[in-house]
């Protein structure tokens, strides 16, 4: 899910709610993409931060080069 908060805030809230984080990454337009370890944890975060959920899918950072390396 994508949340309108900083990475530090997201980690602190997940730790406080006892939700395991599988992956977290900053989005170029602001906010973070959060992947929880369990479906139950994701549901808990969705309920707790419903107003902070970004409604439209935002672009993520590119991790691969545009052209092949060879």
Gaussian input, Z-matrix of N, CA and C with variables (Angstrom, degrees):
# hf/3-21g

backbone

0 1
 N
 C     1     B1
 C     2     B2     1     A1
 N     3     B3     2     A2     1     D1
 C     4     B4     3     A3     2     D2
 C     5     B5     4     A4     3     D3
 N     6     B6     5     A5     4     D4
 C     7     B7     6     A6     5     D5
 C     8     B8     7     A7     6     D6
 N     9     B9     8     A8     7     D7
 C    10    B10     9     A9     8     D8
 C    11    B11    10    A10     9     D9
 N    12    B12    11    A11    10    D10
 C    13    B13    12    A12    11    D11
 C    14    B14    13    A13    12    D12
 N    15    B15    14    A14    13    D13
 C    16    B16    15    A15    14    D14
 C    17    B17    16    A16    15    D15
 N    18    B18    17    A17    16    D16
 C    19    B19    18    A18    17    D17
 C    20    B20    19    A19    18    D18
 N    21    B21    20    A20    19    D19
 C    22    B22    21    A21    20    D20
 C    23    B23    22    A22    21    D21
 N    24    B24    23    A23    22    D22
 C    25    B25    24    A24    23    D23
 C    26    B26    25    A25    24    D24
 N    27    B27    26    A26    25    D25
 C    28    B28    27    A27    26    D26
 C    29    B29    28    A28    27    D27
 N    30    B30    29    A29    28    D28
 C    31    B31    30    A30    29    D29
 C    32    B32    31    A31    30    D30
 N    33    B33    32    A32    31    D31
 C    34    B34    33    A33    32    D32
 C    35    B35    34    A34    33    D33
 N    36    B36    35    A35    34    D34
 C    37    B37    36    A36    35    D35
 C    38    B38    37    A37    36    D36
 N    39    B39    38    A38    37    D37
 C    40    B40    39    A39    38    D38
 C    41    B41    40    A40    39    D39
 N    42    B42    41    A41    40    D40
 C    43    B43    42    A42    41    D41
 C    44    B44    43    A43    42    D42
 N    45    B45    44    A44    43    D43
 C    46    B46    45    A45    44    D44
 C    47    B47    46    A46    45    D45
 N    48    B48    47    A47    46    D46
 C    49    B49    48    A48    47    D47
 C    50    B50    49    A49    48    D48
 N    51    B51    50    A50    49    D49
 C    52    B52    51    A51    50    D50
 C    53    B53    52    A52    51    D51
 N    54    B54    53    A53    52    D52
 C    55    B55    54    A54    53    D53
 C    56    B56    55    A55    54    D54
 N    57    B57    56    A56    55    D55
 C    58    B58    57    A57    56    D56
 C    59    B59    58    A58    57    D57
 N    60    B60    59    A59    58    D58
 C    61    B61    60    A60    59    D59
 C    62    B62    61    A61    60    D60
 N    63    B63    62    A62    61    D61
 C    64    B64    63    A63    62    D62
 C    65    B65    64    A64    63    D63
 N    66    B66    65    A65    64    D64
 C    67    B67    66    A66    65    D65
 C    68    B68    67    A67    66    D66
 N    69    B69    68    A68    67    D67
 C    70    B70    69    A69    68    D68
 C    71    B71    70    A70    69    D69
 N    72    B72    71    A71    70    D70
 C    73    B73    72    A72    71    D71
 C    74    B74    73    A73    72    D72
 N    75    B75    74    A74    73    D73
 C    76    B76    75    A75    74    D74
 C    77    B77    76    A76    75    D75
 N    78    B78    77    A77    76    D76
 C    79    B79    78    A78    77    D77
 C    80    B80    79    A79    78    D78
 N    81    B81    80    A80    79    D79
 C    82    B82    81    A81    80    D80
 C    83    B83    82    A82    81    D81
 N    84    B84    83    A83    82    D82
 C    85    B85    84    A84    83    D83
 C    86    B86    85    A85    84    D84
 N    87    B87    86    A86    85    D85
 C    88    B88    87    A87    86    D86
 C    89    B89    88    A88    87    D87
 N    90    B90    89    A89    88    D88
 C    91    B91    90    A90    89    D89
 C    92    B92    91    A91    90    D90
 N    93    B93    92    A92    91    D91
 C    94    B94    93    A93    92    D92
 C    95    B95    94    A94    93    D93
 N    96    B96    95    A95    94    D94
 C    97    B97    96    A96    95    D95
 C    98    B98    97    A97    96    D96
 N    99    B99    98    A98    97    D97
 C   100   B100    99    A99    98    D98
 C   101   B101   100   A100    99    D99
 N   102   B102   101   A101   100   D100
 C   103   B103   102   A102   101   D101
 C   104   B104   103   A103   102   D102
 N   105   B105   104   A104   103   D103
 C   106   B106   105   A105   104   D104
 C   107   B107   106   A106   105   D105
 N   108   B108   107   A107   106   D106
 C   109   B109   108   A108   107   D107
 C   110   B110   109   A109   108   D108
 N   111   B111   110   A110   109   D109
 C   112   B112   111   A111   110   D110
 C   113   B113   112   A112   111   D111
 N   114   B114   113   A113   112   D112
 C   115   B115   114   A114   113   D113
 C   116   B116   115   A115   114   D114
 N   117   B117   116   A116   115   D115
 C   118   B118   117   A117   116   D116
 C   119   B119   118   A118   117   D117
 N   120   B120   119   A119   118   D118
 C   121   B121   120   A120   119   D119
 C   122   B122   121   A121   120   D120
 N   123   B123   122   A122   121   D121
 C   124   B124   123   A123   122   D122
 C   125   B125   124   A124   123   D123
 N   126   B126   125   A125   124   D124
 C   127   B127   126   A126   125   D125
 C   128   B128   127   A127   126   D126
 N   129   B129   128   A128   127   D127
 C   130   B130   129   A129   128   D128
 C   131   B131   130   A130   129   D129
 N   132   B132   131   A131   130   D130
 C   133   B133   132   A132   131   D131
 C   134   B134   133   A133   132   D132
 N   135   B135   134   A134   133   D133
 C   136   B136   135   A135   134   D134
 C   137   B137   136   A136   135   D135
 N   138   B138   137   A137   136   D136
 C   139   B139   138   A138   137   D137
 C   140   B140   139   A139   138   D138
 N   141   B141   140   A140   139   D139
 C   142   B142   141   A141   140   D140
 C   143   B143   142   A142   141   D141
 N   144   B144   143   A143   142   D142
 C   145   B145   144   A144   143   D143
 C   146   B146   145   A145   144   D144
 N   147   B147   146   A146   145   D145
 C   148   B148   147   A147   146   D146
 C   149   B149   148   A148   147   D147
 N   150   B150   149   A149   148   D148
 C   151   B151   150   A150   149   D149
 C   152   B152   151   A151   150   D150
 N   153   B153   152   A152   151   D151
 C   154   B154   153   A153   152   D152
 C   155   B155   154   A154   153   D153
 N   156   B156   155   A155   154   D154
 C   157   B157   156   A156   155   D155
 C   158   B158   157   A157   156   D156
 N   159   B159   158   A158   157   D157
 C   160   B160   159   A159   158   D158
 C   161   B161   160   A160   159   D159
 N   162   B162   161   A161   160   D160
 C   163   B163   162   A162   161   D161
 C   164   B164   163   A163   162   D162
 N   165   B165   164   A164   163   D163
 C   166   B166   165   A165   164   D164
 C   167   B167   166   A166   165   D165
 N   168   B168   167   A167   166   D166
 C   169   B169   168   A168   167   D167
 C   170   B170   169   A169   168   D168
 N   171   B171   170   A170   169   D169
 C   172   B172   171   A171   170   D170
 C   173   B173   172   A172   171   D171
 N   174   B174   173   A173   172   D172
 C   175   B175   174   A174   173   D173
 C   176   B176   175   A175   174   D174
 N   177   B177   176   A176   175   D175
 C   178   B178   177   A177   176   D176
 C   179   B179   178   A178   177   D177
 N   180   B180   179   A179   178   D178
 C   181   B181   180   A180   179   D179
 C   182   B182   181   A181   180   D180
 N   183   B183   182   A182   181   D181
 C   184   B184   183   A183   182   D182
 C   185   B185   184   A184   183   D183
 N   186   B186   185   A185   184   D184
 C   187   B187   186   A186   185   D185
 C   188   B188   187   A187   186   D186
 N   189   B189   188   A188   187   D187
 C   190   B190   189   A189   188   D188
 C   191   B191   190   A190   189   D189
 N   192   B192   191   A191   190   D190
 C   193   B193   192   A192   191   D191
 C   194   B194   193   A193   192   D192
 N   195   B195   194   A194   193   D193
 C   196   B196   195   A195   194   D194
 C   197   B197   196   A196   195   D195
 N   198   B198   197   A197   196   D196
 C   199   B199   198   A198   197   D197
 C   200   B200   199   A199   198   D198
 N   201   B201   200   A200   199   D199
 C   202   B202   201   A201   200   D200
 C   203   B203   202   A202   201   D201
 N   204   B204   203   A203   202   D202
 C   205   B205   204   A204   203   D203
 C   206   B206   205   A205   204   D204
 N   207   B207   206   A206   205   D205
 C   208   B208   207   A207   206   D206
 C   209   B209   208   A208   207   D207

   B1=1.4364
   B2=1.5114
   B3=1.3093
   B4=1.4518
   B5=1.5316
   B6=1.3221
   B7=1.4601
   B8=1.5219
   B9=1.3099
   B10=1.4612
   B11=1.5242
   B12=1.3333
   B13=1.4583
   B14=1.5217
   B15=1.3078
   B16=1.4607
   B17=1.5251
   B18=1.3191
   B19=1.4660
   B20=1.5248
   B21=1.3024
   B22=1.4717
   B23=1.5319
   B24=1.3366
   B25=1.4704
   B26=1.5301
   B27=1.3232
   B28=1.4681
   B29=1.5243
   B30=1.3400
   B31=1.4698
   B32=1.5316
   B33=1.3419
   B34=1.4635
   B35=1.5264
   B36=1.3325
   B37=1.4657
   B38=1.5307
   B39=1.3278
   B40=1.4699
   B41=1.5218
   B42=1.3185
   B43=1.4575
   B44=1.5269
   B45=1.3391
   B46=1.4630
   B47=1.5374
   B48=1.3388
   B49=1.4686
   B50=1.5305
   B51=1.3472
   B52=1.4599
   B53=1.5311
   B54=1.3457
   B55=1.4597
   B56=1.5275
   B57=1.3334
   B58=1.4547
   B59=1.5125
   B60=1.3267
   B61=1.4603
   B62=1.5263
   B63=1.3208
   B64=1.4492
   B65=1.5213
   B66=1.3310
   B67=1.4650
   B68=1.5216
   B69=1.3183
   B70=1.4610
   B71=1.5193
   B72=1.3323
   B73=1.4609
   B74=1.5206
   B75=1.3160
   B76=1.4604
   B77=1.5263
   B78=1.3239
   B79=1.4575
   B80=1.5293
   B81=1.3371
   B82=1.4616
   B83=1.5393
   B84=1.3292
   B85=1.4650
   B86=1.5207
   B87=1.3209
   B88=1.4508
   B89=1.5101
   B90=1.3005
   B91=1.4574
   B92=1.5251
   B93=1.3277
   B94=1.4639
   B95=1.5157
   B96=1.3183
   B97=1.4596
   B98=1.5143
   B99=1.3287
   B100=1.4560
   B101=1.5209
   B102=1.3472
   B103=1.4592
   B104=1.5245
   B105=1.3237
   B106=1.4610
   B107=1.5251
   B108=1.3335
   B109=1.4603
   B110=1.5274
   B111=1.3280
   B112=1.4640
   B113=1.5250
   B114=1.3119
   B115=1.4651
   B116=1.5266
   B117=1.3310
   B118=1.4716
   B119=1.5271
   B120=1.3236
   B121=1.4609
   B122=1.5172
   B123=1.3276
   B124=1.4601
   B125=1.5287
   B126=1.3297
   B127=1.4718
   B128=1.5228
   B129=1.3244
   B130=1.4656
   B131=1.5368
   B132=1.3171
   B133=1.4669
   B134=1.5277
   B135=1.3426
   B136=1.4750
   B137=1.5202
   B138=1.3325
   B139=1.4713
   B140=1.5231
   B141=1.3370
   B142=1.4599
   B143=1.5325
   B144=1.3383
   B145=1.4614
   B146=1.5196
   B147=1.3010
   B148=1.4665
   B149=1.5312
   B150=1.3386
   B151=1.4719
   B152=1.5314
   B153=1.3143
   B154=1.4646
   B155=1.5295
   B156=1.3278
   B157=1.4643
   B158=1.5223
   B159=1.3283
   B160=1.4621
   B161=1.5219
   B162=1.3340
   B163=1.4629
   B164=1.5125
   B165=1.3262
   B166=1.4604
   B167=1.5144
   B168=1.3038
   B169=1.4676
   B170=1.5273
   B171=1.3185
   B172=1.4676
   B173=1.5197
   B174=1.3239
   B175=1.4663
   B176=1.5275
   B177=1.3339
   B178=1.4534
   B179=1.5251
   B180=1.3249
   B181=1.4584
   B182=1.5236
   B183=1.3275
   B184=1.4649
   B185=1.5198
   B186=1.3204
   B187=1.4541
   B188=1.5255
   B189=1.3028
   B190=1.4604
   B191=1.5264
   B192=1.3209
   B193=1.4593
   B194=1.5272
   B195=1.3191
   B196=1.4520
   B197=1.5277
   B198=1.3442
   B199=1.4686
   B200=1.5319
   B201=1.3226
   B202=1.4681
   B203=1.5257
   B204=1.3116
   B205=1.4498
   B206=1.5237
   B207=1.3139
   B208=1.4677
   B209=1.4844
   A1=108.74
   A2=116.78
   A3=121.59
   A4=108.63
   A5=115.19
   A6=121.54
   A7=111.08
   A8=116.49
   A9=122.95
   A10=109.02
   A11=115.80
   A12=122.55
   A13=107.65
   A14=116.29
   A15=119.63
   A16=110.34
   A17=115.15
   A18=120.59
   A19=110.67
   A20=116.32
   A21=121.52
   A22=110.45
   A23=116.63
   A24=120.68
   A25=111.04
   A26=116.31
   A27=120.64
   A28=110.56
   A29=117.17
   A30=120.66
   A31=111.30
   A32=117.00
   A33=120.96
   A34=111.03
   A35=117.55
   A36=120.96
   A37=111.13
   A38=117.16
   A39=120.07
   A40=110.25
   A41=117.15
   A42=120.88
   A43=110.83
   A44=116.79
   A45=121.37
   A46=111.49
   A47=117.00
   A48=121.04
   A49=111.85
   A50=117.10
   A51=122.48
   A52=111.67
   A53=115.38
   A54=122.67
   A55=108.14
   A56=116.39
   A57=121.03
   A58=111.59
   A59=116.23
   A60=122.15
   A61=108.93
   A62=115.94
   A63=121.45
   A64=110.54
   A65=116.88
   A66=121.83
   A67=109.50
   A68=114.37
   A69=120.44
   A70=107.23
   A71=116.17
   A72=119.96
   A73=110.01
   A74=115.24
   A75=121.00
   A76=109.14
   A77=116.28
   A78=121.75
   A79=109.10
   A80=118.42
   A81=120.60
   A82=113.74
   A83=117.81
   A84=121.67
   A85=112.33
   A86=118.10
   A87=122.30
   A88=111.56
   A89=115.81
   A90=121.18
   A91=110.44
   A92=115.49
   A93=121.26
   A94=110.61
   A95=114.95
   A96=122.36
   A97=105.61
   A98=116.84
   A99=122.84
   A100=109.88
   A101=115.99
   A102=122.07
   A103=106.65
   A104=116.26
   A105=121.62
   A106=110.24
   A107=115.94
   A108=121.57
   A109=112.83
   A110=116.98
   A111=119.34
   A112=110.54
   A113=114.32
   A114=120.96
   A115=109.86
   A116=116.76
   A117=120.66
   A118=110.47
   A119=117.01
   A120=120.47
   A121=111.76
   A122=116.98
   A123=121.13
   A124=110.79
   A125=117.20
   A126=120.70
   A127=111.12
   A128=116.15
   A129=120.71
   A130=110.49
   A131=116.64
   A132=120.79
   A133=110.65
   A134=117.22
   A135=120.02
   A136=112.00
   A137=116.67
   A138=119.91
   A139=111.18
   A140=116.06
   A141=120.64
   A142=112.34
   A143=117.18
   A144=120.99
   A145=113.15
   A146=116.94
   A147=121.15
   A148=112.58
   A149=119.58
   A150=118.18
   A151=113.67
   A152=118.54
   A153=122.18
   A154=113.45
   A155=118.04
   A156=121.26
   A157=108.71
   A158=115.81
   A159=121.69
   A160=107.55
   A161=116.35
   A162=121.99
   A163=114.60
   A164=118.02
   A165=120.61
   A166=109.57
   A167=116.16
   A168=121.95
   A169=109.25
   A170=117.09
   A171=122.21
   A172=110.07
   A173=114.91
   A174=120.76
   A175=110.18
   A176=115.90
   A177=121.91
   A178=109.34
   A179=116.33
   A180=121.86
   A181=109.69
   A182=115.78
   A183=120.47
   A184=109.22
   A185=116.66
   A186=120.98
   A187=112.03
   A188=117.44
   A189=121.45
   A190=109.21
   A191=116.73
   A192=119.45
   A193=111.42
   A194=116.48
   A195=121.40
   A196=110.19
   A197=115.81
   A198=120.51
   A199=109.38
   A200=117.51
   A201=119.61
   A202=111.24
   A203=116.84
   A204=121.20
   A205=112.68
   A206=118.90
   A207=120.91
   A208=113.13
   D1=156.45
   D2=179.94
   D3=-111.15
   D4=128.87
   D5=-175.23
   D6=-121.37
   D7=144.13
   D8=177.95
   D9=-88.74
   D10=75.22
   D11=176.93
   D12=-160.58
   D13=169.68
   D14=179.56
   D15=-79.83
   D16=164.54
   D17=179.03
   D18=-63.46
   D19=-38.78
   D20=179.88
   D21=-63.26
   D22=-44.46
   D23=178.75
   D24=-63.29
   D25=-44.27
   D26=-178.28
   D27=-61.74
   D28=-44.63
   D29=178.65
   D30=-62.44
   D31=-42.49
   D32=-179.41
   D33=-63.85
   D34=-42.88
   D35=-179.82
   D36=-67.56
   D37=-38.56
   D38=178.33
   D39=-66.55
   D40=-40.05
   D41=177.80
   D42=-63.60
   D43=-42.93
   D44=179.69
   D45=-65.84
   D46=-34.13
   D47=-179.02
   D48=-88.98
   D49=2.13
   D50=-179.74
   D51=59.52
   D52=45.03
   D53=179.68
   D54=-112.19
   D55=126.25
   D56=178.90
   D57=-76.23
   D58=139.90
   D59=-179.41
   D60=-107.62
   D61=123.44
   D62=177.06
   D63=-85.36
   D64=-44.37
   D65=179.63
   D66=-152.19
   D67=148.08
   D68=175.49
   D69=-147.52
   D70=133.84
   D71=179.94
   D72=-144.37
   D73=144.61
   D74=177.36
   D75=-74.88
   D76=143.27
   D77=177.26
   D78=-97.22
   D79=143.68
   D80=-177.27
   D81=-59.98
   D82=-32.70
   D83=-178.18
   D84=-88.29
   D85=2.27
   D86=-177.97
   D87=107.64
   D88=146.72
   D89=-178.35
   D90=96.80
   D91=-175.65
   D92=-179.32
   D93=-135.61
   D94=156.03
   D95=171.13
   D96=-105.18
   D97=123.00
   D98=-175.61
   D99=-117.37
   D100=130.60
   D101=174.93
   D102=-120.67
   D103=120.39
   D104=-178.49
   D105=-90.89
   D106=158.30
   D107=179.85
   D108=-70.89
   D109=-28.19
   D110=-176.42
   D111=-134.89
   D112=158.34
   D113=177.21
   D114=-65.95
   D115=-39.14
   D116=179.59
   D117=-62.88
   D118=-40.94
   D119=177.72
   D120=-65.18
   D121=-41.44
   D122=177.98
   D123=-62.66
   D124=-41.26
   D125=177.94
   D126=-63.51
   D127=-39.96
   D128=178.91
   D129=-62.16
   D130=-44.58
   D131=179.44
   D132=-67.16
   D133=-40.62
   D134=178.29
   D135=-60.09
   D136=-42.88
   D137=179.70
   D138=-67.69
   D139=-41.71
   D140=-176.10
   D141=-70.61
   D142=-35.82
   D143=-174.73
   D144=-117.26
   D145=34.63
   D146=-179.83
   D147=-52.42
   D148=-43.21
   D149=179.50
   D150=-69.11
   D151=-19.46
   D152=-177.72
   D153=-93.62
   D154=-3.96
   D155=179.56
   D156=-72.86
   D157=131.42
   D158=178.77
   D159=-79.92
   D160=122.01
   D161=-173.80
   D162=-70.62
   D163=-38.47
   D164=-179.51
   D165=-101.72
   D166=143.48
   D167=-179.13
   D168=-67.85
   D169=123.56
   D170=178.31
   D171=-97.90
   D172=154.44
   D173=179.53
   D174=-67.42
   D175=147.31
   D176=177.99
   D177=-102.79
   D178=166.06
   D179=176.53
   D180=-65.19
   D181=144.46
   D182=174.90
   D183=-77.05
   D184=133.53
   D185=178.98
   D186=-109.55
   D187=-13.67
   D188=-178.33
   D189=-117.51
   D190=151.76
   D191=177.06
   D192=-68.02
   D193=156.10
   D194=-179.54
   D195=-68.61
   D196=-41.59
   D197=179.29
   D198=-104.69
   D199=155.16
   D200=174.96
   D201=-62.31
   D202=153.93
   D203=-178.66
   D204=-79.87
   D205=-15.09
   D206=-177.85
   D207=-99.73

